Amino acid sequence: MTRLRGFTMVEMLLVVAIIATIALIVVPRMVGRGEQAKIVATQAEISSICTALDTFELDVGRFPATEEGLAALIERPASLSAEDRWNGPYHRELPLDPWKREYVYRYPGEQSVDYDLISLGPDGEQGTEDDVTNYRRKEQTR
């Protein structure tokens, strides 16, 4: 007679307990990584937009006005004269931040020497701790 060997209830409970213990250690460390990845992606996108804005300024001799916005990086602004050397597009498309919101662009800048470029961050409110910007906030420079 051949006897089949299976797992006992105690062995099964031990395996479940080990898996639960590992999950209790790993899951809290992984929570928040999605938001952190979005913030890093936003910083990279802001850097890319800043490069496009700097190139626009080199060609045209000024940054886009607030009214022209970041759209001036994609299409030649109507406010430019025929003598202005717009050699765009300077960016592939009008970017949205990872939270699917438009970036806030201001020229001249209120916080930065040239212009302000702001993602409202996860909470969607301007002027809060989670904003991602092209400038350093006073709290960040301490």
N, C-alpha and C positions, 0 to 999 in steps of 0.2 A: 504494500500500500504506500503510495507516494503522498507525502504530506506537503501541502502548499504553505509556504512561509509568507506571512503578511506582516503589516505593521500593527503594533498594538495601539490601543487608544492613548496610552501614556507617551509612546514615541511620537504619535501624531500631534498631541498637545505640546510636546517639547519643541517640535519643528515650528508650529504656529507661534509659540512664545518667542522663539529666536527671530522669526521673521518680523513679528510685531516690535521687538526691541530694536532691530535694525531700522525699521520704518520710523520709530520714534526718534532715532538719532539723525537719520538722513533727511526726512521731510522738512523739519524746521529750518535746516540749513539751505534747502532749495527754495523755500517760500521767499518771495521778494526778488528772486533772481530775474524774473521776467521784467519787472519794473526797472531794475538796475541795468539790464541789457537795453531797454528802450532809452534810458538816459544816456548811455554810452553812444548809442546810435544817433541820438539827437545832437550830442556834442560833435560827432563826426559830420553830420549833415550841416550844422551851423558853420563848421570850419570850411566845408565845401562852398556854401553860399557866400561866406566872407571872401573866399578866393575869387568867386565870380563877381562880387561887388567891387573888389579891388581892381580887377581887370576892366570892368565897365568904367571905373574912375580913370584908369590910365588912358583908355581910348577916348572918352568923352570929355574928360577934364573935371568931372564932378560925379558925385554919387547920385543915384536916382532920388528924386524928391519923394517925400512921404506919400504924396498923392499918386505918383507913378508906381510906387511900391516895387515888390520883387518881380512883378510882371515885366518891368523894364529889362530884366535879364533874359526874357524869352522873346519878346517882340519889341521892335524899335518904338520908343515912345513918340507920340504925335508932337510933343513939345520940343523935340530936337529939330534943329535946322538942318538944311542940306549940308552945311559945312561940318557939322558934328560927325566925328568918325566912329559911329556905332558899328562894331564888327561882330555883333552877336549872331546867334544866341550864345549867351554866356553860361547857361544852365540848360539841362535837357528838358525839364518841365517845371512848372510851378510847384514847389515842394510843400508837402504837408508833414507835420511832425508825426511820430509814431502813434499819437492819440487821435490822428486824423483831423487835426486842427491846423489852420494857417499860422504861419509864423507872424509875429508882430514886428514890423519894420518901421523905424523912425529915423528921418534925417532932417535936420541935424540931431545927433543923439543927445539924450538927457543924461545918460550915465556914462557913455563912451565918448571918446574924443571925436570920432567921426559919425557913427550911426549906432543905433541900438537894434539888435536882432534877438528876439525873445521867443522861446517856446513856453507856453503856459504850464507845461509839465502835466503830471498825472491829475492834479486837481482842477485844471482848467481855469484857474484864477490868476490874474496878473498881480505881481508884487508879493507873492508868497515864497516860502523857503524852497519849494520844489521847481521853481522856474529855472530853465536852462537858457543861458544868455551868452553873448559874445564878449561880455565884460565881467570882471570880477566884482562881486558885491563886497561891501565893506567888511561884512562878517567873514568872508573868505580870505581876506588879506591879512588878518591878524596872525 
